[in-house]
């Protein structure tokens, strides 16, 4: 949760180590930008891929959701098992990239997702959007949280997109090519971190 401490190793045993805490340090690994990813549920192991890469790219929370075009069927105990697995993957990815914050991983439905984080800059990626690009939508948004809505394999229906717009999401396109959902997710997160976060180097 963002707490980083500096310490000195005092003793190392076969099963444990003792560390003397010397004080708190400011995290250099956390983005100043809070990004929340609303990801349409995908089949196969692609949700695991999304969790891992979103963690590496500094996302604070990932919420998977279902829509009318969601391909895989998931409910009940399967959701609990998958959430536990995704949380473990987030922990491992956070360790790998040196983050001080492990993203929360959740699962919901489309209307529930649309109601979350109403005060954030809200972006909905839509392959049919030909007029507004992502850079334009992010202009003058520095300092605000960002909520990103990505559809499932089949994309959004016209009705779902209309619901998202009514909830305050700005539909944006990513250019002339149709990207797979997981590719679009990585592209959007990277661009947002570059434009508003700490990916400039």
Protein Blocks (a to p, Z undefined) as FASTA:
>chain_A
ZZacddddfbdcfkbccdddfbdcddfkbcfbdcdddddddehjllmmmmmmmmmnopab
dcddddfklmbdcehjlmmmmmmmmmmmmmmmmmmnopabdcddddddfklmmmgoklbc
cddddfklckbcfklmmgopghiacddddddfkopafklmmmmmmnopacddebjbdcdf
klmmmmmmmmmmmmmmmmnZZ
